[in-house]
Amino acid sequence: MSRYLINEKPSKLVGYSLPNRQALDFHSQLPGYTQAPLFSNHELAERLEIADLLIKFESSRFGLPAFKVLGASFAVRQWIQKYVDSSLEQTAGLAGLKNAIAGRDLTLVSATDGNHGRGVAWIARQLGVGAIIFMPSGTVISRIEGIRSEGADVRVIEGSYDEAVSRAAQLQNENTILIQDTSWEGYEEIPRWIVEGYSTMMWEIHDQLQHHQLSRPTHIFVPIGVGSLAVAVVNHFNSMQYPDPPRIIGVEPISAACALHAMEEGQTSPLEVCGPTIMAGLNCGTIASIALDPLQRGMDALIAIEDDWAIKAMRLLYQHNFSTSESGASSLAGVLALLEDQTLAHLKQYLEINQDSVILTLMTEGITDPTAFTEIIHGGK
């Protein structure tokens, strides 16, 4: 049975500064940059009885199957400017970064369930530096091999994602730089840069809505892991100061609902039990310390869903020519749960989702586990 939390008085439009395009300017200079497509699917919208369904499909970022490289690469760029070469030009691309760190023995270290770690490994390879990536036990081999293909030293531990983060943090020193997409007291600067890196996705959506003359979304469904992407969504869409800002709804697995737990508790305390869930990228036990305040101020609601909704969303998307993972389908899974689960009827009414609604879903990755994808789409899983 799904759970939900309503944030009845988010302080929309309060305390947000107008966003800049610094991250987008940086990413657009990297080799292989293209916008991730934004689709309008009227057929699916008709099935859902809404005006339009928008899908931001993050299946190929610089040849990687997910959006996470946006945050990792920009955080590394910012770290180099602040701690290595303060004279680095804002327009400096990959060549400028490599020149700035020439002669330094650097290694990037991180923990991941897959996509963030591969993003860290990718930017390390582009810069010609080392990468050490910790992964939790039970990680599927395809995600491990994906990171190894970028030249990283992958270390699978006996433990959870949170424990992998702890192991990675223990290695950081002046030459081993922790590039982590979660945060805690004393480690918040780099995670904030990662969130800023995700703003590239938000600016692309902004430009694509205008270019394709699409209606601005009334509701945005965003997957919640440690909350970094959700913070980017909240920061961007509230800072744009729309007279009628979109409702923002977070979606997470019911067995790893760390954001819902944190908002109920009013603090970033870890879940007593986390997982299991097929939504591996969202299997996080503690929300990032930098996420709680923005989500309290800018998130309208949170939904914690069972895995069956992710399976249903994957199959529905496949019928409409979108191939994605369990985590990638999670935002649409939240929409399906909200529209079809009677235990969420009050939330649907509160959010005013109806035939006039334009819903934006963030499909955050493509296929990252081919075996599981095949079993779900073509098998009986």
Summary of the structure (lengths in Angstrom):
residues: 381
radius of gyration: 19.5
end to end distance: 19.0
largest distance: 61.0
contacts: 1387
relative contact order: 0.17
helix: 43%
strand: 16%
